[in-house]
Amino acid sequence: METNKAVQKNKISVGIILNNNELNNNPIFPSEIKEEILDSPYYLLIFISREDVVKISCFPTQKKNIKKILIKLKEFSPDLVKGISNVLNELNLSNEILHTTGLCYEMEKCFYETYLIGDRI
């Protein structure tokens, strides 16, 4: 059981990609939500679990090719995050970002994560 918890602490989220039909036929999404977002061919679903809660974020996208970048940090600071953002800007990837987050489990176990459209990578 400890191994599962250790593995779980080395990630922030899990992402899956659904096509339009898969999302439309999925009973977990209320019809009101489907009506608002059913104009994209693909959807990135990001699941973030924290203790007793799972947050699901849905990002409509025109592309199926989504990449996840996970960076393990020694510490989490605004300057470091700004530096990562600057690198993504220099690589012309900032417009491709769908979701970005960061998390520290302990002072020395910090992660920065971003999902982006992977056509340029």
N, C-alpha and C positions, 0 to 999 in steps of 0.2 A: 504494500500500500504506500509506503514511503516513496518508492520509485515513481509511482504515478503522480504524486504530489510534486516531486522534484522536476519531472518532465513538464508538468503543468505550469510551474513557475518559470520556465524558460520560454514562455510565449505570452503574448498579450491577447491574441485573438485567433480565430479560425475563420477563414473566408471560403465561400463557395460561390460558383457562378451558375445562375439559372437562366434558361432562355425564356422568352415571353410566354410560351405555352406552359412550361413547368411552373412558372409563378402563377399564371392564371388558374391552373388546375390544382394549386396547393391550397388545402382548406385552412391552413393556419393564417392566411391573410384575409382580413375582412373585405367585403365587397367594396366598401367606401374607399379603402386604400388602393385596391386594384384599379378602380375607376380613375384615381388620381395619377397613377404611375404606369399604366399599361401602354405607353407609347414608345417604349424602347425595346430593341431586340434582345438585350441581355440585362441582367441585374446582378450586382455583386452584393451578397449578403455577408455581413461581418458579425460574428457571434463573439461577444466579450463576456466571459463568466467571472463573476466576483462573488465569492462566498455562496450565498443562497439565491443569487439573481443572475439571469442571463439577459444581456441587452442585445437586441438584434437591430442592426442598421442596414438599410436597403439603399443601394446606389444605382439608379438607372444608368446604363452606359450603352454606347453604340458598338463597343468592341468586346469580344470574348477574351482577348489576350490580356489578362490582368496579372501583374507581378506584385509580389510582396517583398519588401525589403525590411529585414529585421537586423538592427544594429545593437549589439551588447555594449553598454557604456560602463565606464568605471564610476562615473558620477553623472548626475542629471543637472544641468545648469542651463539657464536661458542663453548664455553665450554659445554653448555647445550646440544647442538646438538651432540657433541662428546660423552657426557654421554649417550644419548639415543642410539647412534650407539654402544657403548660399551655393553650396556644391550642386544641389539639385537645379538651382537657377542657372549656374554656369553650364551645366549639361543640357540645358533647355528641356528639363523634365518637369518643371514646376507647374506647367499648364496641364500636365497629364495626371496629376495627383487627384485621387478620389477620396482618400481618407488618411489622416496622420494622427498618431497618438504616441504617448510615452508613459512609462510606468516604472516605478521602483518598488521591488518587493522588500529590499533591504537597502541600506546605503550603498552597498557595492554590487547590487544586482539590479541594474537599471537597463531598460530597453527603449529604443526608439523604433517605431514601426510605421511604415507607410505602404499603402496600396496605390499602384499607379497603372495606367494603361501601358502595356508592355511592348508596343510596336517599335519603340525606339531603343529598346534594350536588347 
